[in-house]
Amino acid sequence: MNAVIVGFMAGISIYSTVKNGFGFFTFLPVVFIPFVINSKKVDWELQEELKSRDLK
């Protein structure tokens, strides 16, 4: 699912650049891509911690 979100954001950036040149909507999705990737890492670490404490 995260790959779809990252691909969608990258697609929006590319489409915006081709259609309108550089602007706000060119960089906005690119800014959020690291947050999406980092959220997956945090989720994985949280699941590992819950498993180590035998909570899930």
MARLO-354051 format. One record per residue (C-alpha): residue number from 1; x, y, z. Coordinates in steps of 0.5 Angstrom, whole numbers. Layout:
residues N
+-----+-------+-------+-------+
! pos !    px !    py !    pz !
+-----+-------+-------+-------+
! NUM !     X !     Y !     Z !
...
+-----+-------+-------+-------+
END
This chain:
residues 56
+-----+-------+-------+-------+
! pos !    px !    py !    pz !
+-----+-------+-------+-------+
!   1 !     0 !     0 !     0 !
!   2 !     6 !     5 !     2 !
!   3 !     9 !     4 !    -5 !
!   4 !     2 !     6 !    -8 !
!   5 !     2 !    12 !    -4 !
!   6 !     9 !    14 !    -6 !
!   7 !     8 !    12 !   -13 !
!   8 !     2 !    17 !   -13 !
!   9 !     5 !    22 !   -10 !
!  10 !    11 !    22 !   -15 !
!  11 !     6 !    21 !   -21 !
!  12 !     3 !    28 !   -18 !
!  13 !    10 !    31 !   -18 !
!  14 !    12 !    29 !   -25 !
!  15 !     5 !    31 !   -28 !
!  16 !     5 !    38 !   -25 !
!  17 !    12 !    39 !   -27 !
!  18 !    10 !    37 !   -35 !
!  19 !     3 !    41 !   -35 !
!  20 !     5 !    47 !   -31 !
!  21 !    12 !    47 !   -30 !
!  22 !    16 !    48 !   -23 !
!  23 !    11 !    50 !   -17 !
!  24 !     8 !    49 !   -11 !
!  25 !     5 !    42 !   -13 !
!  26 !    11 !    40 !   -16 !
!  27 !    15 !    40 !    -9 !
!  28 !     9 !    38 !    -4 !
!  29 !     8 !    31 !    -6 !
!  30 !    16 !    30 !    -6 !
!  31 !    16 !    33 !     1 !
!  32 !    11 !    28 !     4 !
!  33 !    14 !    22 !     1 !
!  34 !    19 !    21 !     7 !
!  35 !    14 !    22 !    12 !
!  36 !    10 !    16 !     8 !
!  37 !    17 !    12 !     8 !
!  38 !    18 !    13 !    15 !
!  39 !    11 !    12 !    18 !
!  40 !    12 !     5 !    15 !
!  41 !    19 !     4 !    19 !
!  42 !    16 !     7 !    26 !
!  43 !    10 !     2 !    25 !
!  44 !    15 !    -4 !    24 !
!  45 !    19 !    -2 !    30 !
!  46 !    12 !    -1 !    34 !
!  47 !    10 !    -8 !    32 !
!  48 !    17 !   -11 !    34 !
!  49 !    16 !    -8 !    41 !
!  50 !     9 !   -10 !    42 !
!  51 !    11 !   -17 !    40 !
!  52 !    18 !   -17 !    45 !
!  53 !    13 !   -15 !    50 !
!  54 !     8 !   -21 !    49 !
!  55 !     3 !   -16 !    48 !
!  56 !     1 !   -18 !    41 !
+-----+-------+-------+-------+
END
